[in-house]
Amino acid sequence: MKPLREGHTTGVCAAAAALASVLWQTTGRCPEQVAYTLPSGKTLSLPIEAAEAYICGVRKDSGDDPDQTNGCLVCATVQILEDEGAICFQAGKGVGTVTRKGLPIPVGEPAINPIPREMIIKAVRSVIGTRGAVVTISVPEGERIAERTFNGRLGIVGGISILGTTGIVRPMSEEAIRESLRMELSMCRAEYGTACAMVTGYAGESYLKKRFTDGGSIILCSNYLGYLLDCAEEMGMQTILLTGAAGKLIKPAADIMYLHSHTAGGQREIICTHAALAGASMEQVQQLYHCNTTVEMQERLSRMPFAETVWKQITESVCKNCERRTHFHIKIGVILLDREQHVLAETASVSDVLKEWRRH
């Protein structure tokens, strides 16, 4: 089978465009392309499309990944200030603005996620040093593209979000993803035995590596929790330590085992249900229900006296449903994290599961 081609994120496009804009202003000539180094150390050579007034654009290439933003032009113009200072951001045409709490960007700010912001700042600073600047990012087709995304539901208005963590879009078909995950689990079984940790994202992996330096293997299950639990049972796994951030990992409390947001949500209903079971009043349940995101619900819940009970109940429900998925052939421990990788709750079974995982 022909390998699928990688692409690059809108965050990389924005950073490279901003770099081109400051190079144009400081050298007197717009570069035809820029060399941009990703967080991984890999360098991309990206063509620049120039417009007037130091506006530079980089066209998004998603590789072989089906992506709504593939082919769109991500533009940047940088106003370089005379004095030393911070680098600020503005939303140009087609870039959304955050209007509701609970996202990693404050209300009123352009919907440019934290890591793309870091990438843009690093690129601009490489040319202007400590001087202040105002970076305006725009995507001419952004408003139209945003109509096909979840931005409106999240309170992001006026266009798309500028996203990306590694800078690289790694395309994989559903079949290829499953086969890759199964292969990784099979290798883990052969090398480490019958105990492993599964994480829903890099936050869980980072947490486990920091807390348990003597831990065993860690498998990134991403959205495919149910599928990997089935594989684990088939392969004779006996213990699994399941760790992840609440936004994704609470879904199995409602027996949702495929965790992609496009398929199922349920976070609001799960938290409200367990809050009611813990003694929340109708008013408190309504307050939680009208929150925009899981993070906002967590913040509001933290001010209620039964918050610890709610997270504990949810975590135990996640564990019970995952064990039922494996026909109770696998003992599972669950650690639920917030966005800052603090433990919201963990199941009573974690201590026993840890002994097996750390022993292997």
Secondary structure, 3 states (H helix, E strand, C coil): CCCCCCEECHHHHHHHHHHHHHHHHHHCCCCCEEEEECCCCCEEEEECEECCCCCEEEECCCCCCCCCCCCCEEEEEEEEEEEECCEEEEECCEECEECCCCCCCCCCCECECHHHHHHHHHHHHHHHCCEEEEEEEECCCHHHHHCCCCCHHHCEECEECECCCCCEECCCCHHHHHHHHHHHHHHHHHHHCCEEEEECCHHHHHHHHHHCCCCCCEEECCCCHHHHHHHHHHCCCCEEEEEEEHHHHCHHHHCCCCCCCCCCCCHHHHHHHHHHHCCCCHHHHHHHHCCCCHHHHHHHHCCCCCHHHHHHHHHHHHHHHHHHHCCCCCEEEEEEECCCCCEEEECCCHHHHHHHHHHC
